Amino acid sequence: MKTPHDDKLIRCPKLGDEMTFAYCLCEGGHLPCVRIIRCWSPVFDIESFLKGHLSEKSWLKFINTRAPDKMTNLIELIEAAKAKK
């Protein structure tokens, strides 16, 4: 989907570099990145934008897919590192 925000840039905390809004919309395959609301809400009303551009089914699937919190993510990284040893 083409939007007026596609070329806007923001620093991606997940990738550690600047990414376009267009990338964030498709990072999750057919769904936006799970962090899109957290990252883009200071720039514009991203939640209303997504509700208007996603189908109801896609919106419900998106809001039920949550990014892991930092503690969960850290624990998973530690467990993965232990498994490699």
Contact map, one row per residue, 1 for C-alpha under 8 A:
1110000000000000000000000000000000000000000000000000000000000000000000000000000000000
1111010000000000000001000000000000000000000000000000000000000000000000000000000000000
1111110000000000000001000000000000000000000000000000000000000000000000000000000000000
0111111000000000000000000000000000000000000000000000000000000000000000000000000000000
0011111100000000000011000000000000000000000000000000000000000000000000000000000000000
0111111100000000000111100000000000000000000000000000000000000000000000000000000000000
0001111110000000000111000000000000000000000000000000000000000000000000000000000000000
0000111111000000000110000000000000000000000000000000000000000000000000000000000000000
0000001111100000011110000000000000000000000000000000000000000000000000000000000000000
0000000111110000011110000000000000000011000000000000000000000000000000000000000000000
0000000011111001111000000000000000000000000000000000000000000000000000000000000000000
0000000001111111111000000000000000000010000000000000000000000000000000000000000000000
0000000000111111100000000000000000000000000000000000000000000000000000000000000000000
0000000000011111000000000000000000000000000000000000000000000000000000000000000000000
0000000000011111100000000000000000000000000000000000000000000000000000000000000000000
0000000000111111110000000000000000000000000000000000000000000000000000000000000000000
0000000000111011111000000000000000000000000000000000000000000000000000000000000000000
0000000011110001111100000000000000000000000000000000000000000000000000000000000000000
0000000011110000111110110000000000000000000000000000000000000000000000000000000000000
0000011111000000011111110000000000000000000000000000000000000000000000000000000000000
0000111111000000001111111000000000000000000000000000000000000000000000000000000000000
0110111000000000000111111100000000000000000000000000000000000000000000000000000000000
0000010000000000001111111110000000000000000000000000000000000000000000000000000000000
0000000000000000001111111111000110010000000000000000000000000000000000000000000000000
0000000000000000000011111111001110010000000000000000000000000000000000000000000000000
0000000000000000000001111111111110000000000000000000000000000000000000000000000000000
0000000000000000000000111111111110000000000000000000000000000000000000000000000000000
0000000000000000000000011111111111000000000000000000000000000000000000000000000000000
0000000000000000000000000111111100000000000000000000000000000000000000000000000000000
0000000000000000000000000111111100000000000000000000000000000000000000000000000000000
0000000000000000000000001111111110000000000000000000000001000100000000000000000000000
0000000000000000000000011111111111010000000000000000000000000100000000000000000000000
0000000000000000000000011111001111110000000000000000000000000000000000000000000000000
0000000000000000000000000001000111111000000000000000000000000100111000000000000000000
0000000000000000000000000000000011111110000000000000000000000000001000000000000000000
0000000000000000000000011000000111111111100001000000000000000000000000000000000000000
0000000000000000000000000000000001111111100001100000000000000000000000000000000000000
0000000000000000000000000000000000111111100000000000000000000000000000000000000000000
0000000001010000000000000000000000111111110000000000000000000000000000000000000000000
0000000001000000000000000000000000011111111111000000000000000000000000000000000000000
0000000000000000000000000000000000011111111111100000000000000000000000000000000000000
0000000000000000000000000000000000000011111110000000000000000000000000000000000000000
0000000000000000000000000000000000000001111110000000000000000000000000000000000000000
0000000000000000000000000000000000000001111111000000000000000000000000000000000000000
0000000000000000000000000000000000000001111111111000000000000000000000000000000000000
0000000000000000000000000000000000011001100111111100000000000000000000000000000000000
0000000000000000000000000000000000001000100011111110000000000000000000000000000000000
0000000000000000000000000000000000000000000011111111000000000000000000000000000000000
0000000000000000000000000000000000000000000011111111100000000000000000000000000000000
0000000000000000000000000000000000000000000001111111110000100000000000000000000000000
0000000000000000000000000000000000000000000000111111111100100000000000000000000000000
0000000000000000000000000000000000000000000000011111111000000000000000000000000000000
0000000000000000000000000000000000000000000000001111111000000000000000000000000000000
0000000000000000000000000000000000000000000000000111111111100000000000000000000000000
0000000000000000000000000000000000000000000000000011111111100000000000000000000000000
0000000000000000000000000000000000000000000000000010011111110000000000000000000000000
0000000000000000000000000000000000000000000000000000011111111000000000000000000000000
0000000000000000000000000000001000000000000000000000011111111100000000000000000000000
0000000000000000000000000000000000000000000000000110011111111110000000000000000000000
0000000000000000000000000000000000000000000000000000000111111111000000000000000000000
0000000000000000000000000000000000000000000000000000000011111111100000000000000000000
0000000000000000000000000000001101000000000000000000000001111111110000000000000000000
0000000000000000000000000000000000000000000000000000000000111111110000000000000000000
0000000000000000000000000000000000000000000000000000000000011111110000000000000000000
0000000000000000000000000000000001000000000000000000000000001111111000000000000000000
0000000000000000000000000000000001000000000000000000000000000111111100000000000000000
0000000000000000000000000000000001100000000000000000000000000000111110000000000000000
0000000000000000000000000000000000000000000000000000000000000000011111011000000000000
0000000000000000000000000000000000000000000000000000000000000000001111111000000000000
0000000000000000000000000000000000000000000000000000000000000000000111111100000000000
0000000000000000000000000000000000000000000000000000000000000000000011111110000000000
0000000000000000000000000000000000000000000000000000000000000000000111111111000000000
0000000000000000000000000000000000000000000000000000000000000000000111111111100000000
0000000000000000000000000000000000000000000000000000000000000000000001111111110000000
0000000000000000000000000000000000000000000000000000000000000000000000111111111000000
0000000000000000000000000000000000000000000000000000000000000000000000011111111100000
0000000000000000000000000000000000000000000000000000000000000000000000001111111110000
0000000000000000000000000000000000000000000000000000000000000000000000000111111111000
0000000000000000000000000000000000000000000000000000000000000000000000000011111111100
0000000000000000000000000000000000000000000000000000000000000000000000000001111111110
0000000000000000000000000000000000000000000000000000000000000000000000000000111111111
0000000000000000000000000000000000000000000000000000000000000000000000000000011111111
0000000000000000000000000000000000000000000000000000000000000000000000000000001111111
0000000000000000000000000000000000000000000000000000000000000000000000000000000111111
0000000000000000000000000000000000000000000000000000000000000000000000000000000011111
